[in-house]
Amino acid sequence: MLAPEVKIIPEPRRIHVDRLLRILTVSLAYLHALAGIIIMAERRIKKEILRKIVEISAAVILTILLLSSLIIEIMVLDISHRYQWGRRT
């Protein structure tokens, strides 16, 4: 980095602790992966129908992964609120 004092991405510990940052990280990873697959398909696949099939299947698979990540996040949050450090509330 040219300017190491500028922190764009917070420390990993903050991402793991803060719920909003975790959800934001998962959402940004989803958008990044989807855009990357679409760009790669546009550049490498010449047939229009095959390109659309790849784009749609990538969108479906990535959306399923996003939803499963968010469901796991909600389940973990629910469990962590019920059981705090081994004590049931």
C-alpha positions in Angstrom: 0.0 0.0 0.0 1.2 3.5 -0.7 -0.4 4.9 2.5 -0.3 2.3 5.2 -2.0 4.6 7.7 -5.2 4.6 5.7 -7.4 1.6 6.8 -10.1 0.8 4.3 -10.8 -2.7 5.7 -11.2 -2.9 9.5 -9.3 -5.5 11.5 -10.6 -9.1 11.2 -11.6 -9.1 14.9 -14.1 -6.3 14.3 -15.6 -8.0 11.3 -16.1 -11.2 13.4 -17.7 -9.3 16.3 -19.9 -6.8 14.5 -23.1 -8.4 13.0 -23.5 -5.6 10.4 -19.9 -5.9 9.2 -20.3 -9.7 8.8 -23.5 -9.4 6.8 -21.9 -6.6 4.7 -18.8 -8.7 4.0 -20.9 -11.6 2.9 -23.0 -9.3 0.6 -20.0 -7.7 -0.9 -18.4 -11.1 -1.5 -21.6 -12.2 -3.3 -21.6 -9.1 -5.6 -17.9 -9.5 -6.3 -18.2 -13.2 -7.2 -21.3 -12.6 -9.4 -19.7 -9.7 -11.2 -16.5 -11.6 -11.8 -18.3 -14.6 -13.2 -20.3 -12.5 -15.5 -17.2 -10.6 -16.7 -15.3 -13.9 -17.3 -18.3 -15.4 -19.2 -18.6 -12.3 -21.4 -15.0 -12.4 -22.3 -14.4 -16.1 -22.8 -17.7 -17.7 -24.0 -18.6 -16.9 -27.6 -22.0 -18.6 -27.9 -24.8 -16.4 -26.6 -26.9 -19.2 -25.3 -24.1 -20.9 -23.5 -23.0 -17.6 -22.0 -26.6 -16.9 -20.7 -26.7 -20.5 -19.2 -23.5 -19.9 -17.4 -24.6 -16.5 -16.1 -27.9 -17.7 -14.9 -26.5 -20.9 -13.2 -23.8 -18.8 -11.5 -26.4 -16.4 -10.2 -28.6 -19.2 -8.9 -25.6 -21.0 -7.2 -24.2 -17.8 -5.7 -27.7 -16.8 -4.5 -28.1 -20.2 -2.8 -24.7 -19.8 -1.1 -25.6 -16.2 0.0 -29.0 -17.4 1.5 -27.4 -20.3 3.2 -24.7 -18.0 4.7 -27.3 -15.6 5.9 -29.5 -18.4 7.4 -26.4 -19.8 9.2 -25.7 -16.2 10.5 -29.2 -15.8 11.8 -29.1 -19.2 13.5 -25.7 -18.5 15.1 -27.0 -15.1 16.3 -30.1 -16.7 17.8 -28.1 -19.4 19.6 -25.6 -16.9 20.9 -28.4 -14.8 22.4 -30.0 -17.8 24.1 -26.7 -19.2 25.4 -24.3 -16.6 26.6 -20.9 -18.1 27.6 -22.5 -21.4 28.6 -25.3 -20.0 30.7 -28.8 -20.3 29.5 -30.8 -17.1 29.8 
